[in-house]
Amino acid sequence: MARGNQRDKAREANQKKMADQKKANSMSGSEMQREKEKVAQKMREKQAAADAKKAAEGGAANKK
């Protein structure tokens, strides 16, 4: 009977350890910086596209 409890405790400890590993950051500082820059550039492009679309719609509404 004691073995079952030991197995359960070991399983709980292993699950906690695996969860901590998933949370850990696996990127180095330079890799993280490159990723941030890439995401920021995508957001700038999306914002520029949205601004262009808004300006085009505004221009079309003014022509009517």
PyMOL Python script that loads the backbone (N, CA, C, O; Angstrom):
from pymol import cmd

cmd.read_pdbstr("""\
ATOM      1  N   MET A   1       0.814  -1.189   0.000  1.00  0.00           N
ATOM      2  CA  MET A   1       0.000   0.000   0.000  1.00  0.00           C
ATOM      3  C   MET A   1       0.863   1.262   0.000  1.00  0.00           C
ATOM      4  O   MET A   1       0.487   2.258  -0.618  1.00  0.00           O
ATOM      5  N   ALA A   2       1.981   1.242   0.660  1.00  0.00           N
ATOM      6  CA  ALA A   2       2.828   2.422   0.725  1.00  0.00           C
ATOM      7  C   ALA A   2       3.375   2.757  -0.660  1.00  0.00           C
ATOM      8  O   ALA A   2       3.617   3.923  -0.969  1.00  0.00           O
ATOM      9  N   ARG A   3       3.566   1.752  -1.477  1.00  0.00           N
ATOM     10  CA  ARG A   3       4.126   1.982  -2.810  1.00  0.00           C
ATOM     11  C   ARG A   3       3.190   2.842  -3.661  1.00  0.00           C
ATOM     12  O   ARG A   3       3.667   3.684  -4.421  1.00  0.00           O
ATOM     13  N   GLY A   4       1.902   2.658  -3.557  1.00  0.00           N
ATOM     14  CA  GLY A   4       0.941   3.440  -4.318  1.00  0.00           C
ATOM     15  C   GLY A   4       1.028   4.916  -3.960  1.00  0.00           C
ATOM     16  O   GLY A   4       0.978   5.774  -4.841  1.00  0.00           O
ATOM     17  N   ASN A   5       1.156   5.213  -2.685  1.00  0.00           N
ATOM     18  CA  ASN A   5       1.279   6.597  -2.238  1.00  0.00           C
ATOM     19  C   ASN A   5       2.571   7.210  -2.761  1.00  0.00           C
ATOM     20  O   ASN A   5       2.591   8.368  -3.176  1.00  0.00           O
ATOM     21  N   GLN A   6       3.637   6.437  -2.741  1.00  0.00           N
ATOM     22  CA  GLN A   6       4.928   6.929  -3.224  1.00  0.00           C
ATOM     23  C   GLN A   6       4.832   7.237  -4.724  1.00  0.00           C
ATOM     24  O   GLN A   6       5.375   8.238  -5.192  1.00  0.00           O
ATOM     25  N   ARG A   7       4.154   6.389  -5.456  1.00  0.00           N
ATOM     26  CA  ARG A   7       3.980   6.582  -6.889  1.00  0.00           C
ATOM     27  C   ARG A   7       3.178   7.862  -7.162  1.00  0.00           C
ATOM     28  O   ARG A   7       3.511   8.637  -8.059  1.00  0.00           O
ATOM     29  N   ASP A   8       2.130   8.066  -6.384  1.00  0.00           N
ATOM     30  CA  ASP A   8       1.317   9.275  -6.551  1.00  0.00           C
ATOM     31  C   ASP A   8       2.127  10.529  -6.259  1.00  0.00           C
ATOM     32  O   ASP A   8       2.042  11.512  -6.995  1.00  0.00           O
ATOM     33  N   LYS A   9       2.905  10.498  -5.198  1.00  0.00           N
ATOM     34  CA  LYS A   9       3.733  11.649  -4.850  1.00  0.00           C
ATOM     35  C   LYS A   9       4.765  11.933  -5.947  1.00  0.00           C
ATOM     36  O   LYS A   9       5.006  13.089  -6.294  1.00  0.00           O
ATOM     37  N   ALA A  10       5.366  10.882  -6.485  1.00  0.00           N
ATOM     38  CA  ALA A  10       6.354  11.048  -7.551  1.00  0.00           C
ATOM     39  C   ALA A  10       5.686  11.615  -8.802  1.00  0.00           C
ATOM     40  O   ALA A  10       6.270  12.461  -9.480  1.00  0.00           O
ATOM     41  N   ARG A  11       4.487  11.168  -9.111  1.00  0.00           N
ATOM     42  CA  ARG A  11       3.755  11.669 -10.275  1.00  0.00           C
ATOM     43  C   ARG A  11       3.438  13.158 -10.102  1.00  0.00           C
ATOM     44  O   ARG A  11       3.602  13.939 -11.040  1.00  0.00           O
ATOM     45  N   GLU A  12       2.987  13.552  -8.915  1.00  0.00           N
ATOM     46  CA  GLU A  12       2.684  14.962  -8.652  1.00  0.00           C
ATOM     47  C   GLU A  12       3.942  15.827  -8.790  1.00  0.00           C
ATOM     48  O   GLU A  12       3.903  16.908  -9.379  1.00  0.00           O
ATOM     49  N   ALA A  13       5.045  15.339  -8.243  1.00  0.00           N
ATOM     50  CA  ALA A  13       6.296  16.091  -8.321  1.00  0.00           C
ATOM     51  C   ALA A  13       6.740  16.233  -9.770  1.00  0.00           C
ATOM     52  O   ALA A  13       7.207  17.298 -10.174  1.00  0.00           O
ATOM     53  N   ASN A  14       6.599  15.173 -10.552  1.00  0.00           N
ATOM     54  CA  ASN A  14       6.999  15.213 -11.957  1.00  0.00           C
ATOM     55  C   ASN A  14       6.109  16.163 -12.754  1.00  0.00           C
ATOM     56  O   ASN A  14       6.604  16.885 -13.619  1.00  0.00           O
ATOM     57  N   GLN A  15       4.816  16.176 -12.482  1.00  0.00           N
ATOM     58  CA  GLN A  15       3.915  17.089 -13.180  1.00  0.00           C
ATOM     59  C   GLN A  15       4.262  18.541 -12.875  1.00  0.00           C
ATOM     60  O   GLN A  15       4.228  19.394 -13.762  1.00  0.00           O
ATOM     61  N   LYS A  16       4.594  18.815 -11.626  1.00  0.00           N
ATOM     62  CA  LYS A  16       4.973  20.169 -11.244  1.00  0.00           C
ATOM     63  C   LYS A  16       6.264  20.578 -11.952  1.00  0.00           C
ATOM     64  O   LYS A  16       6.383  21.706 -12.430  1.00  0.00           O
ATOM     65  N   LYS A  17       7.220  19.670 -12.019  1.00  0.00           N
ATOM     66  CA  LYS A  17       8.490  19.952 -12.672  1.00  0.00           C
ATOM     67  C   LYS A  17       8.281  20.209 -14.166  1.00  0.00           C
ATOM     68  O   LYS A  17       8.888  21.125 -14.721  1.00  0.00           O
ATOM     69  N   MET A  18       7.443  19.425 -14.814  1.00  0.00           N
ATOM     70  CA  MET A  18       7.167  19.596 -16.231  1.00  0.00           C
ATOM     71  C   MET A  18       6.440  20.923 -16.494  1.00  0.00           C
ATOM     72  O   MET A  18       6.712  21.584 -17.495  1.00  0.00           O
ATOM     73  N   ALA A  19       5.528  21.312 -15.614  1.00  0.00           N
ATOM     74  CA  ALA A  19       4.820  22.581 -15.764  1.00  0.00           C
ATOM     75  C   ALA A  19       5.788  23.744 -15.629  1.00  0.00           C
ATOM     76  O   ALA A  19       5.670  24.727 -16.361  1.00  0.00           O
ATOM     77  N   ASP A  20       6.736  23.654 -14.717  1.00  0.00           N
ATOM     78  CA  ASP A  20       7.730  24.709 -14.548  1.00  0.00           C
ATOM     79  C   ASP A  20       8.614  24.830 -15.786  1.00  0.00           C
ATOM     80  O   ASP A  20       9.002  25.933 -16.172  1.00  0.00           O
ATOM     81  N   GLN A  21       8.929  23.698 -16.403  1.00  0.00           N
ATOM     82  CA  GLN A  21       9.752  23.724 -17.611  1.00  0.00           C
ATOM     83  C   GLN A  21       9.007  24.380 -18.766  1.00  0.00           C
ATOM     84  O   GLN A  21       9.616  25.090 -19.566  1.00  0.00           O
ATOM     85  N   LYS A  22       7.700  24.157 -18.866  1.00  0.00           N
ATOM     86  CA  LYS A  22       6.922  24.765 -19.935  1.00  0.00           C
ATOM     87  C   LYS A  22       6.872  26.274 -19.774  1.00  0.00           C
ATOM     88  O   LYS A  22       6.875  27.006 -20.764  1.00  0.00           O
ATOM     89  N   LYS A  23       6.827  26.749 -18.526  1.00  0.00           N
ATOM     90  CA  LYS A  23       6.760  28.181 -18.276  1.00  0.00           C
ATOM     91  C   LYS A  23       8.096  28.864 -18.526  1.00  0.00           C
ATOM     92  O   LYS A  23       8.135  30.055 -18.834  1.00  0.00           O
ATOM     93  N   ALA A  24       9.173  28.134 -18.398  1.00  0.00           N
ATOM     94  CA  ALA A  24      10.506  28.724 -18.510  1.00  0.00           C
ATOM     95  C   ALA A  24      10.729  29.285 -19.910  1.00  0.00           C
ATOM     96  O   ALA A  24      10.270  28.714 -20.899  1.00  0.00           O
ATOM     97  N   ASN A  25      11.428  30.391 -19.981  1.00  0.00           N
ATOM     98  CA  ASN A  25      11.744  31.018 -21.254  1.00  0.00           C
ATOM     99  C   ASN A  25      12.931  30.286 -21.871  1.00  0.00           C
ATOM    100  O   ASN A  25      13.983  30.160 -21.246  1.00  0.00           O
ATOM    101  N   SER A  26      12.758  29.809 -23.089  1.00  0.00           N
ATOM    102  CA  SER A  26      13.827  29.041 -23.721  1.00  0.00           C
ATOM    103  C   SER A  26      14.648  29.874 -24.693  1.00  0.00           C
ATOM    104  O   SER A  26      15.579  29.355 -25.308  1.00  0.00           O
ATOM    105  N   MET A  27      14.324  31.157 -24.846  1.00  0.00           N
ATOM    106  CA  MET A  27      15.053  32.010 -25.782  1.00  0.00           C
ATOM    107  C   MET A  27      16.153  32.792 -25.068  1.00  0.00           C
ATOM    108  O   MET A  27      16.024  33.165 -23.902  1.00  0.00           O
ATOM    109  N   SER A  28      17.223  33.023 -25.794  1.00  0.00           N
ATOM    110  CA  SER A  28      18.268  33.877 -25.254  1.00  0.00           C
ATOM    111  C   SER A  28      17.838  35.324 -25.421  1.00  0.00           C
ATOM    112  O   SER A  28      16.818  35.599 -26.053  1.00  0.00           O
ATOM    113  N   GLY A  29      18.592  36.236 -24.871  1.00  0.00           N
ATOM    114  CA  GLY A  29      18.243  37.647 -24.945  1.00  0.00           C
ATOM    115  C   GLY A  29      18.192  38.179 -26.364  1.00  0.00           C
ATOM    116  O   GLY A  29      17.275  38.919 -26.719  1.00  0.00           O
ATOM    117  N   SER A  30      19.169  37.810 -27.179  1.00  0.00           N
ATOM    118  CA  SER A  30      19.184  38.311 -28.558  1.00  0.00           C
ATOM    119  C   SER A  30      18.059  37.691 -29.378  1.00  0.00           C
ATOM    120  O   SER A  30      17.474  38.359 -30.230  1.00  0.00           O
ATOM    121  N   GLU A  31      17.752  36.422 -29.131  1.00  0.00           N
ATOM    122  CA  GLU A  31      16.640  35.777 -29.833  1.00  0.00           C
ATOM    123  C   GLU A  31      15.319  36.446 -29.461  1.00  0.00           C
ATOM    124  O   GLU A  31      14.469  36.675 -30.322  1.00  0.00           O
ATOM    125  N   MET A  32      15.153  36.754 -28.193  1.00  0.00           N
ATOM    126  CA  MET A  32      13.922  37.399 -27.746  1.00  0.00           C
ATOM    127  C   MET A  32      13.806  38.788 -28.361  1.00  0.00           C
ATOM    128  O   MET A  32      12.719  39.195 -28.772  1.00  0.00           O
ATOM    129  N   GLN A  33      14.911  39.514 -28.429  1.00  0.00           N
ATOM    130  CA  GLN A  33      14.894  40.854 -29.022  1.00  0.00           C
ATOM    131  C   GLN A  33      14.516  40.784 -30.496  1.00  0.00           C
ATOM    132  O   GLN A  33      13.715  41.593 -30.964  1.00  0.00           O
ATOM    133  N   ARG A  34      15.086  39.821 -31.241  1.00  0.00           N
ATOM    134  CA  ARG A  34      14.732  39.663 -32.658  1.00  0.00           C
ATOM    135  C   ARG A  34      13.251  39.344 -32.811  1.00  0.00           C
ATOM    136  O   ARG A  34      12.591  39.872 -33.706  1.00  0.00           O
ATOM    137  N   GLU A  35      12.729  38.488 -31.948  1.00  0.00           N
ATOM    138  CA  GLU A  35      11.313  38.123 -32.005  1.00  0.00           C
ATOM    139  C   GLU A  35      10.433  39.341 -31.722  1.00  0.00           C
ATOM    140  O   GLU A  35       9.426  39.547 -32.398  1.00  0.00           O
ATOM    141  N   LYS A  36      10.804  40.140 -30.736  1.00  0.00           N
ATOM    142  CA  LYS A  36      10.041  41.350 -30.418  1.00  0.00           C
ATOM    143  C   LYS A  36      10.044  42.313 -31.601  1.00  0.00           C
ATOM    144  O   LYS A  36       9.017  42.909 -31.927  1.00  0.00           O
ATOM    145  N   GLU A  37      11.209  42.462 -32.244  1.00  0.00           N
ATOM    146  CA  GLU A  37      11.305  43.345 -33.400  1.00  0.00           C
ATOM    147  C   GLU A  37      10.445  42.845 -34.552  1.00  0.00           C
ATOM    148  O   GLU A  37       9.799  43.636 -35.239  1.00  0.00           O
ATOM    149  N   LYS A  38      10.435  41.541 -34.762  1.00  0.00           N
ATOM    150  CA  LYS A  38       9.644  40.961 -35.842  1.00  0.00           C
ATOM    151  C   LYS A  38       8.154  41.192 -35.603  1.00  0.00           C
ATOM    152  O   LYS A  38       7.423  41.553 -36.526  1.00  0.00           O
ATOM    153  N   VAL A  39       7.706  40.987 -34.373  1.00  0.00           N
ATOM    154  CA  VAL A  39       6.299  41.194 -34.028  1.00  0.00           C
ATOM    155  C   VAL A  39       5.944  42.670 -34.142  1.00  0.00           C
ATOM    156  O   VAL A  39       4.870  43.013 -34.636  1.00  0.00           O
ATOM    157  N   ALA A  40       6.831  43.542 -33.692  1.00  0.00           N
ATOM    158  CA  ALA A  40       6.580  44.980 -33.773  1.00  0.00           C
ATOM    159  C   ALA A  40       6.467  45.420 -35.233  1.00  0.00           C
ATOM    160  O   ALA A  40       5.618  46.247 -35.564  1.00  0.00           O
ATOM    161  N   GLN A  41       7.309  44.879 -36.101  1.00  0.00           N
ATOM    162  CA  GLN A  41       7.254  45.230 -37.518  1.00  0.00           C
ATOM    163  C   GLN A  41       5.936  44.780 -38.137  1.00  0.00           C
ATOM    164  O   GLN A  41       5.349  45.511 -38.935  1.00  0.00           O
ATOM    165  N   LYS A  42       5.466  43.593 -37.783  1.00  0.00           N
ATOM    166  CA  LYS A  42       4.182  43.113 -38.286  1.00  0.00           C
ATOM    167  C   LYS A  42       3.056  44.040 -37.846  1.00  0.00           C
ATOM    168  O   LYS A  42       2.160  44.358 -38.628  1.00  0.00           O
ATOM    169  N   MET A  43       3.109  44.469 -36.588  1.00  0.00           N
ATOM    170  CA  MET A  43       2.062  45.356 -36.080  1.00  0.00           C
ATOM    171  C   MET A  43       2.108  46.707 -36.782  1.00  0.00           C
ATOM    172  O   MET A  43       1.059  47.288 -37.062  1.00  0.00           O
ATOM    173  N   ARG A  44       3.306  47.221 -37.073  1.00  0.00           N
ATOM    174  CA  ARG A  44       3.420  48.483 -37.807  1.00  0.00           C
ATOM    175  C   ARG A  44       2.813  48.355 -39.204  1.00  0.00           C
ATOM    176  O   ARG A  44       2.131  49.262 -39.682  1.00  0.00           O
ATOM    177  N   GLU A  45       3.073  47.206 -39.857  1.00  0.00           N
ATOM    178  CA  GLU A  45       2.526  46.981 -41.199  1.00  0.00           C
ATOM    179  C   GLU A  45       1.002  46.900 -41.157  1.00  0.00           C
ATOM    180  O   GLU A  45       0.320  47.455 -42.018  1.00  0.00           O
ATOM    181  N   LYS A  46       0.477  46.209 -40.154  1.00  0.00           N
ATOM    182  CA  LYS A  46      -0.973  46.100 -40.019  1.00  0.00           C
ATOM    183  C   LYS A  46      -1.592  47.471 -39.768  1.00  0.00           C
ATOM    184  O   LYS A  46      -2.637  47.797 -40.331  1.00  0.00           O
ATOM    185  N   GLN A  47      -0.951  48.270 -38.928  1.00  0.00           N
ATOM    186  CA  GLN A  47      -1.470  49.599 -38.629  1.00  0.00           C
ATOM    187  C   GLN A  47      -1.424  50.489 -39.867  1.00  0.00           C
ATOM    188  O   GLN A  47      -2.356  51.253 -40.117  1.00  0.00           O
ATOM    189  N   ALA A  48      -0.352  50.395 -40.638  1.00  0.00           N
ATOM    190  CA  ALA A  48      -0.247  51.193 -41.860  1.00  0.00           C
ATOM    191  C   ALA A  48      -1.336  50.786 -42.852  1.00  0.00           C
ATOM    192  O   ALA A  48      -1.942  51.641 -43.498  1.00  0.00           O
ATOM    193  N   ALA A  49      -1.580  49.490 -42.973  1.00  0.00           N
ATOM    194  CA  ALA A  49      -2.629  49.012 -43.872  1.00  0.00           C
ATOM    195  C   ALA A  49      -4.001  49.502 -43.406  1.00  0.00           C
ATOM    196  O   ALA A  49      -4.825  49.909 -44.226  1.00  0.00           O
ATOM    197  N   ALA A  50      -4.247  49.466 -42.109  1.00  0.00           N
ATOM    198  CA  ALA A  50      -5.521  49.937 -41.577  1.00  0.00           C
ATOM    199  C   ALA A  50      -5.682  51.432 -41.803  1.00  0.00           C
ATOM    200  O   ALA A  50      -6.772  51.894 -42.143  1.00  0.00           O
ATOM    201  N   ASP A  51      -4.607  52.194 -41.616  1.00  0.00           N
ATOM    202  CA  ASP A  51      -4.666  53.635 -41.851  1.00  0.00           C
ATOM    203  C   ASP A  51      -4.929  53.939 -43.327  1.00  0.00           C
ATOM    204  O   ASP A  51      -5.698  54.843 -43.652  1.00  0.00           O
ATOM    205  N   ALA A  52      -4.293  53.188 -44.207  1.00  0.00           N
ATOM    206  CA  ALA A  52      -4.496  53.389 -45.641  1.00  0.00           C
ATOM    207  C   ALA A  52      -5.938  53.070 -46.027  1.00  0.00           C
ATOM    208  O   ALA A  52      -6.551  53.789 -46.817  1.00  0.00           O
ATOM    209  N   LYS A  53      -6.468  52.002 -45.471  1.00  0.00           N
ATOM    210  CA  LYS A  53      -7.851  51.619 -45.763  1.00  0.00           C
ATOM    211  C   LYS A  53      -8.818  52.693 -45.260  1.00  0.00           C
ATOM    212  O   LYS A  53      -9.773  53.059 -45.945  1.00  0.00           O
ATOM    213  N   LYS A  54      -8.549  53.186 -44.054  1.00  0.00           N
ATOM    214  CA  LYS A  54      -9.410  54.219 -43.480  1.00  0.00           C
ATOM    215  C   LYS A  54      -9.342  55.493 -44.328  1.00  0.00           C
ATOM    216  O   LYS A  54     -10.361  56.144 -44.556  1.00  0.00           O
ATOM    217  N   ALA A  55      -8.151  55.841 -44.789  1.00  0.00           N
ATOM    218  CA  ALA A  55      -7.999  57.035 -45.617  1.00  0.00           C
ATOM    219  C   ALA A  55      -8.714  56.849 -46.958  1.00  0.00           C
ATOM    220  O   ALA A  55      -9.336  57.782 -47.466  1.00  0.00           O
ATOM    221  N   ALA A  56      -8.626  55.665 -47.521  1.00  0.00           N
ATOM    222  CA  ALA A  56      -9.301  55.392 -48.795  1.00  0.00           C
ATOM    223  C   ALA A  56     -10.807  55.459 -48.623  1.00  0.00           C
ATOM    224  O   ALA A  56     -11.495  56.002 -49.487  1.00  0.00           O
ATOM    225  N   GLU A  57     -11.330  54.932 -47.552  1.00  0.00           N
ATOM    226  CA  GLU A  57     -12.768  54.973 -47.305  1.00  0.00           C
ATOM    227  C   GLU A  57     -13.210  56.406 -47.035  1.00  0.00           C
ATOM    228  O   GLU A  57     -14.279  56.824 -47.481  1.00  0.00           O
ATOM    229  N   GLY A  58     -12.400  57.150 -46.315  1.00  0.00           N
ATOM    230  CA  GLY A  58     -12.718  58.545 -46.052  1.00  0.00           C
ATOM    231  C   GLY A  58     -12.710  59.368 -47.332  1.00  0.00           C
ATOM    232  O   GLY A  58     -13.556  60.245 -47.510  1.00  0.00           O
ATOM    233  N   GLY A  59     -11.781  59.099 -48.208  1.00  0.00           N
ATOM    234  CA  GLY A  59     -11.697  59.797 -49.483  1.00  0.00           C
ATOM    235  C   GLY A  59     -12.873  59.474 -50.361  1.00  0.00           C
ATOM    236  O   GLY A  59     -13.391  60.356 -51.047  1.00  0.00           O
ATOM    237  N   ALA A  60     -13.306  58.237 -50.359  1.00  0.00           N
ATOM    238  CA  ALA A  60     -14.448  57.825 -51.175  1.00  0.00           C
ATOM    239  C   ALA A  60     -15.730  58.461 -50.638  1.00  0.00           C
ATOM    240  O   ALA A  60     -16.601  58.837 -51.421  1.00  0.00           O
ATOM    241  N   ALA A  61     -15.856  58.584 -49.337  1.00  0.00           N
ATOM    242  CA  ALA A  61     -17.053  59.185 -48.760  1.00  0.00           C
ATOM    243  C   ALA A  61     -17.112  60.682 -49.067  1.00  0.00           C
ATOM    244  O   ALA A  61     -18.198  61.233 -49.249  1.00  0.00           O
ATOM    245  N   ASN A  62     -15.965  61.335 -49.124  1.00  0.00           N
ATOM    246  CA  ASN A  62     -15.934  62.766 -49.408  1.00  0.00           C
ATOM    247  C   ASN A  62     -16.286  63.065 -50.870  1.00  0.00           C
ATOM    248  O   ASN A  62     -16.790  64.147 -51.171  1.00  0.00           O
ATOM    249  N   LYS A  63     -16.025  62.114 -51.784  1.00  0.00           N
ATOM    250  CA  LYS A  63     -16.306  62.322 -53.195  1.00  0.00           C
ATOM    251  C   LYS A  63     -17.807  62.273 -53.507  1.00  0.00           C
ATOM    252  O   LYS A  63     -18.246  62.847 -54.504  1.00  0.00           O
ATOM    253  N   LYS A  64     -18.576  61.613 -52.690  1.00  0.00           N
ATOM    254  CA  LYS A  64     -20.019  61.459 -52.951  1.00  0.00           C
ATOM    255  C   LYS A  64     -20.761  62.719 -52.828  1.00  0.00           C
ATOM    256  O   LYS A  64     -21.977  62.740 -53.020  1.00  0.00           O
TER     257      LYS A  64
END
""", "prot")
cmd.dss("prot")
cmd.show_as("cartoon", "prot")
cmd.util.cbc("prot")
cmd.orient("prot")
